[in-house]
Amino acid sequence: MLGTKLSFSTAYHSQKDGLAERMIQTMEDVIRRCFAYGMEYKDREGYNHEWVTLLPEVQLDYNTSQHSTTGRLPSLVE
């Protein structure tokens, strides 16, 4: 779906694990910055400070941002 491909790797395989770990680190950094700048998700009752509520927006931002090294969107890098 959406051009994604599920791929399994062996435990502690540095090349594949490194790619996943780097993306996770990037997501963590963005979520931390969102909270640091007071950009928490706001629902009808007030602010919801759970980080998981920010994931859809963070993922959309990541997937539609040009990578600084490749100059391409993550979805276009093979």
Phi and psi in radians as a Rosetta constraint file:
Dihedral C 1 N 2 CA 2 C 2 CIRCULARHARMONIC 0.997 0.35
Dihedral N 2 CA 2 C 2 N 3 CIRCULARHARMONIC 0.446 0.35
Dihedral C 2 N 3 CA 3 C 3 CIRCULARHARMONIC 1.313 0.35
Dihedral N 3 CA 3 C 3 N 4 CIRCULARHARMONIC 0.263 0.35
Dihedral C 3 N 4 CA 4 C 4 CIRCULARHARMONIC -1.545 0.35
Dihedral N 4 CA 4 C 4 N 5 CIRCULARHARMONIC 2.728 0.35
Dihedral C 4 N 5 CA 5 C 5 CIRCULARHARMONIC -2.334 0.35
Dihedral N 5 CA 5 C 5 N 6 CIRCULARHARMONIC 2.197 0.35
Dihedral C 5 N 6 CA 6 C 6 CIRCULARHARMONIC -1.426 0.35
Dihedral N 6 CA 6 C 6 N 7 CIRCULARHARMONIC 2.260 0.35
Dihedral C 6 N 7 CA 7 C 7 CIRCULARHARMONIC -2.416 0.35
Dihedral N 7 CA 7 C 7 N 8 CIRCULARHARMONIC 2.285 0.35
Dihedral C 7 N 8 CA 8 C 8 CIRCULARHARMONIC -1.740 0.35
Dihedral N 8 CA 8 C 8 N 9 CIRCULARHARMONIC 2.577 0.35
Dihedral C 8 N 9 CA 9 C 9 CIRCULARHARMONIC -2.280 0.35
Dihedral N 9 CA 9 C 9 N 10 CIRCULARHARMONIC 2.858 0.35
Dihedral C 9 N 10 CA 10 C 10 CIRCULARHARMONIC -1.289 0.35
Dihedral N 10 CA 10 C 10 N 11 CIRCULARHARMONIC 2.755 0.35
Dihedral C 10 N 11 CA 11 C 11 CIRCULARHARMONIC -1.042 0.35
Dihedral N 11 CA 11 C 11 N 12 CIRCULARHARMONIC 2.378 0.35
Dihedral C 11 N 12 CA 12 C 12 CIRCULARHARMONIC 1.051 0.35
Dihedral N 12 CA 12 C 12 N 13 CIRCULARHARMONIC 0.568 0.35
Dihedral C 12 N 13 CA 13 C 13 CIRCULARHARMONIC -1.436 0.35
Dihedral N 13 CA 13 C 13 N 14 CIRCULARHARMONIC 1.912 0.35
Dihedral C 13 N 14 CA 14 C 14 CIRCULARHARMONIC -1.057 0.35
Dihedral N 14 CA 14 C 14 N 15 CIRCULARHARMONIC -0.642 0.35
Dihedral C 14 N 15 CA 15 C 15 CIRCULARHARMONIC -1.193 0.35
Dihedral N 15 CA 15 C 15 N 16 CIRCULARHARMONIC -0.887 0.35
Dihedral C 15 N 16 CA 16 C 16 CIRCULARHARMONIC -1.283 0.35
Dihedral N 16 CA 16 C 16 N 17 CIRCULARHARMONIC -0.718 0.35
Dihedral C 16 N 17 CA 17 C 17 CIRCULARHARMONIC -1.113 0.35
Dihedral N 17 CA 17 C 17 N 18 CIRCULARHARMONIC -0.618 0.35
Dihedral C 17 N 18 CA 18 C 18 CIRCULARHARMONIC -1.084 0.35
Dihedral N 18 CA 18 C 18 N 19 CIRCULARHARMONIC -0.700 0.35
Dihedral C 18 N 19 CA 19 C 19 CIRCULARHARMONIC -1.110 0.35
Dihedral N 19 CA 19 C 19 N 20 CIRCULARHARMONIC -0.798 0.35
Dihedral C 19 N 20 CA 20 C 20 CIRCULARHARMONIC -1.150 0.35
Dihedral N 20 CA 20 C 20 N 21 CIRCULARHARMONIC -0.752 0.35
Dihedral C 20 N 21 CA 21 C 21 CIRCULARHARMONIC -1.096 0.35
Dihedral N 21 CA 21 C 21 N 22 CIRCULARHARMONIC -0.665 0.35
Dihedral C 21 N 22 CA 22 C 22 CIRCULARHARMONIC -1.147 0.35
Dihedral N 22 CA 22 C 22 N 23 CIRCULARHARMONIC -0.720 0.35
Dihedral C 22 N 23 CA 23 C 23 CIRCULARHARMONIC -1.152 0.35
Dihedral N 23 CA 23 C 23 N 24 CIRCULARHARMONIC -0.736 0.35
Dihedral C 23 N 24 CA 24 C 24 CIRCULARHARMONIC -1.066 0.35
Dihedral N 24 CA 24 C 24 N 25 CIRCULARHARMONIC -0.741 0.35
Dihedral C 24 N 25 CA 25 C 25 CIRCULARHARMONIC -1.083 0.35
Dihedral N 25 CA 25 C 25 N 26 CIRCULARHARMONIC -0.722 0.35
Dihedral C 25 N 26 CA 26 C 26 CIRCULARHARMONIC -1.088 0.35
Dihedral N 26 CA 26 C 26 N 27 CIRCULARHARMONIC -0.789 0.35
Dihedral C 26 N 27 CA 27 C 27 CIRCULARHARMONIC -1.080 0.35
Dihedral N 27 CA 27 C 27 N 28 CIRCULARHARMONIC -0.755 0.35
Dihedral C 27 N 28 CA 28 C 28 CIRCULARHARMONIC -1.038 0.35
Dihedral N 28 CA 28 C 28 N 29 CIRCULARHARMONIC -0.765 0.35
Dihedral C 28 N 29 CA 29 C 29 CIRCULARHARMONIC -1.068 0.35
Dihedral N 29 CA 29 C 29 N 30 CIRCULARHARMONIC -0.771 0.35
Dihedral C 29 N 30 CA 30 C 30 CIRCULARHARMONIC -1.139 0.35
Dihedral N 30 CA 30 C 30 N 31 CIRCULARHARMONIC -0.761 0.35
Dihedral C 30 N 31 CA 31 C 31 CIRCULARHARMONIC -1.115 0.35
Dihedral N 31 CA 31 C 31 N 32 CIRCULARHARMONIC -0.718 0.35
Dihedral C 31 N 32 CA 32 C 32 CIRCULARHARMONIC -1.062 0.35
Dihedral N 32 CA 32 C 32 N 33 CIRCULARHARMONIC -0.744 0.35
Dihedral C 32 N 33 CA 33 C 33 CIRCULARHARMONIC -1.127 0.35
Dihedral N 33 CA 33 C 33 N 34 CIRCULARHARMONIC -0.660 0.35
Dihedral C 33 N 34 CA 34 C 34 CIRCULARHARMONIC -1.035 0.35
Dihedral N 34 CA 34 C 34 N 35 CIRCULARHARMONIC -0.800 0.35
Dihedral C 34 N 35 CA 35 C 35 CIRCULARHARMONIC -1.204 0.35
Dihedral N 35 CA 35 C 35 N 36 CIRCULARHARMONIC -0.644 0.35
Dihedral C 35 N 36 CA 36 C 36 CIRCULARHARMONIC -1.117 0.35
Dihedral N 36 CA 36 C 36 N 37 CIRCULARHARMONIC -0.590 0.35
Dihedral C 36 N 37 CA 37 C 37 CIRCULARHARMONIC -1.685 0.35
Dihedral N 37 CA 37 C 37 N 38 CIRCULARHARMONIC 0.201 0.35
Dihedral C 37 N 38 CA 38 C 38 CIRCULARHARMONIC 1.244 0.35
Dihedral N 38 CA 38 C 38 N 39 CIRCULARHARMONIC 0.557 0.35
Dihedral C 38 N 39 CA 39 C 39 CIRCULARHARMONIC -1.730 0.35
Dihedral N 39 CA 39 C 39 N 40 CIRCULARHARMONIC 0.655 0.35
Dihedral C 39 N 40 CA 40 C 40 CIRCULARHARMONIC -1.131 0.35
Dihedral N 40 CA 40 C 40 N 41 CIRCULARHARMONIC 2.676 0.35
Dihedral C 40 N 41 CA 41 C 41 CIRCULARHARMONIC -1.147 0.35
Dihedral N 41 CA 41 C 41 N 42 CIRCULARHARMONIC 2.289 0.35
Dihedral C 41 N 42 CA 42 C 42 CIRCULARHARMONIC -1.951 0.35
Dihedral N 42 CA 42 C 42 N 43 CIRCULARHARMONIC 2.133 0.35
Dihedral C 42 N 43 CA 43 C 43 CIRCULARHARMONIC -1.832 0.35
Dihedral N 43 CA 43 C 43 N 44 CIRCULARHARMONIC -2.995 0.35
Dihedral C 43 N 44 CA 44 C 44 CIRCULARHARMONIC -1.117 0.35
Dihedral N 44 CA 44 C 44 N 45 CIRCULARHARMONIC -0.577 0.35
Dihedral C 44 N 45 CA 45 C 45 CIRCULARHARMONIC -1.488 0.35
Dihedral N 45 CA 45 C 45 N 46 CIRCULARHARMONIC -0.209 0.35
Dihedral C 45 N 46 CA 46 C 46 CIRCULARHARMONIC 2.455 0.35
Dihedral N 46 CA 46 C 46 N 47 CIRCULARHARMONIC -2.638 0.35
Dihedral C 46 N 47 CA 47 C 47 CIRCULARHARMONIC -1.532 0.35
Dihedral N 47 CA 47 C 47 N 48 CIRCULARHARMONIC 2.390 0.35
Dihedral C 47 N 48 CA 48 C 48 CIRCULARHARMONIC -1.902 0.35
Dihedral N 48 CA 48 C 48 N 49 CIRCULARHARMONIC 1.994 0.35
Dihedral C 48 N 49 CA 49 C 49 CIRCULARHARMONIC -1.619 0.35
Dihedral N 49 CA 49 C 49 N 50 CIRCULARHARMONIC 0.344 0.35
Dihedral C 49 N 50 CA 50 C 50 CIRCULARHARMONIC -1.489 0.35
Dihedral N 50 CA 50 C 50 N 51 CIRCULARHARMONIC 2.216 0.35
Dihedral C 50 N 51 CA 51 C 51 CIRCULARHARMONIC -1.075 0.35
Dihedral N 51 CA 51 C 51 N 52 CIRCULARHARMONIC -0.507 0.35
Dihedral C 51 N 52 CA 52 C 52 CIRCULARHARMONIC -1.109 0.35
Dihedral N 52 CA 52 C 52 N 53 CIRCULARHARMONIC -0.433 0.35
Dihedral C 52 N 53 CA 53 C 53 CIRCULARHARMONIC -1.216 0.35
Dihedral N 53 CA 53 C 53 N 54 CIRCULARHARMONIC -0.341 0.35
Dihedral C 53 N 54 CA 54 C 54 CIRCULARHARMONIC -1.531 0.35
Dihedral N 54 CA 54 C 54 N 55 CIRCULARHARMONIC -0.231 0.35
Dihedral C 54 N 55 CA 55 C 55 CIRCULARHARMONIC -0.976 0.35
Dihedral N 55 CA 55 C 55 N 56 CIRCULARHARMONIC -0.804 0.35
Dihedral C 55 N 56 CA 56 C 56 CIRCULARHARMONIC -1.025 0.35
Dihedral N 56 CA 56 C 56 N 57 CIRCULARHARMONIC -0.743 0.35
Dihedral C 56 N 57 CA 57 C 57 CIRCULARHARMONIC -1.202 0.35
Dihedral N 57 CA 57 C 57 N 58 CIRCULARHARMONIC -0.717 0.35
Dihedral C 57 N 58 CA 58 C 58 CIRCULARHARMONIC -1.128 0.35
Dihedral N 58 CA 58 C 58 N 59 CIRCULARHARMONIC -0.730 0.35
Dihedral C 58 N 59 CA 59 C 59 CIRCULARHARMONIC -1.131 0.35
Dihedral N 59 CA 59 C 59 N 60 CIRCULARHARMONIC -0.759 0.35
Dihedral C 59 N 60 CA 60 C 60 CIRCULARHARMONIC -1.073 0.35
Dihedral N 60 CA 60 C 60 N 61 CIRCULARHARMONIC -0.773 0.35
Dihedral C 60 N 61 CA 61 C 61 CIRCULARHARMONIC -1.074 0.35
Dihedral N 61 CA 61 C 61 N 62 CIRCULARHARMONIC -0.774 0.35
Dihedral C 61 N 62 CA 62 C 62 CIRCULARHARMONIC -1.097 0.35
Dihedral N 62 CA 62 C 62 N 63 CIRCULARHARMONIC -0.805 0.35
Dihedral C 62 N 63 CA 63 C 63 CIRCULARHARMONIC -1.228 0.35
Dihedral N 63 CA 63 C 63 N 64 CIRCULARHARMONIC -0.356 0.35
Dihedral C 63 N 64 CA 64 C 64 CIRCULARHARMONIC -1.909 0.35
Dihedral N 64 CA 64 C 64 N 65 CIRCULARHARMONIC 0.194 0.35
Dihedral C 64 N 65 CA 65 C 65 CIRCULARHARMONIC -1.798 0.35
Dihedral N 65 CA 65 C 65 N 66 CIRCULARHARMONIC 2.446 0.35
Dihedral C 65 N 66 CA 66 C 66 CIRCULARHARMONIC -1.271 0.35
Dihedral N 66 CA 66 C 66 N 67 CIRCULARHARMONIC 2.312 0.35
Dihedral C 66 N 67 CA 67 C 67 CIRCULARHARMONIC -1.286 0.35
Dihedral N 67 CA 67 C 67 N 68 CIRCULARHARMONIC 2.407 0.35
Dihedral C 67 N 68 CA 68 C 68 CIRCULARHARMONIC -1.152 0.35
Dihedral N 68 CA 68 C 68 N 69 CIRCULARHARMONIC -0.532 0.35
Dihedral C 68 N 69 CA 69 C 69 CIRCULARHARMONIC -1.517 0.35
Dihedral N 69 CA 69 C 69 N 70 CIRCULARHARMONIC -0.847 0.35
Dihedral C 69 N 70 CA 70 C 70 CIRCULARHARMONIC -1.501 0.35
Dihedral N 70 CA 70 C 70 N 71 CIRCULARHARMONIC -0.412 0.35
Dihedral C 70 N 71 CA 71 C 71 CIRCULARHARMONIC 1.273 0.35
Dihedral N 71 CA 71 C 71 N 72 CIRCULARHARMONIC 0.253 0.35
Dihedral C 71 N 72 CA 72 C 72 CIRCULARHARMONIC -2.179 0.35
Dihedral N 72 CA 72 C 72 N 73 CIRCULARHARMONIC 2.855 0.35
Dihedral C 72 N 73 CA 73 C 73 CIRCULARHARMONIC -1.260 0.35
Dihedral N 73 CA 73 C 73 N 74 CIRCULARHARMONIC 2.554 0.35
Dihedral C 73 N 74 CA 74 C 74 CIRCULARHARMONIC -0.963 0.35
Dihedral N 74 CA 74 C 74 N 75 CIRCULARHARMONIC -0.579 0.35
Dihedral C 74 N 75 CA 75 C 75 CIRCULARHARMONIC -1.231 0.35
Dihedral N 75 CA 75 C 75 N 76 CIRCULARHARMONIC -0.289 0.35
Dihedral C 75 N 76 CA 76 C 76 CIRCULARHARMONIC -1.735 0.35
Dihedral N 76 CA 76 C 76 N 77 CIRCULARHARMONIC -0.147 0.35
Dihedral C 76 N 77 CA 77 C 77 CIRCULARHARMONIC -1.469 0.35
Dihedral N 77 CA 77 C 77 N 78 CIRCULARHARMONIC 2.254 0.35
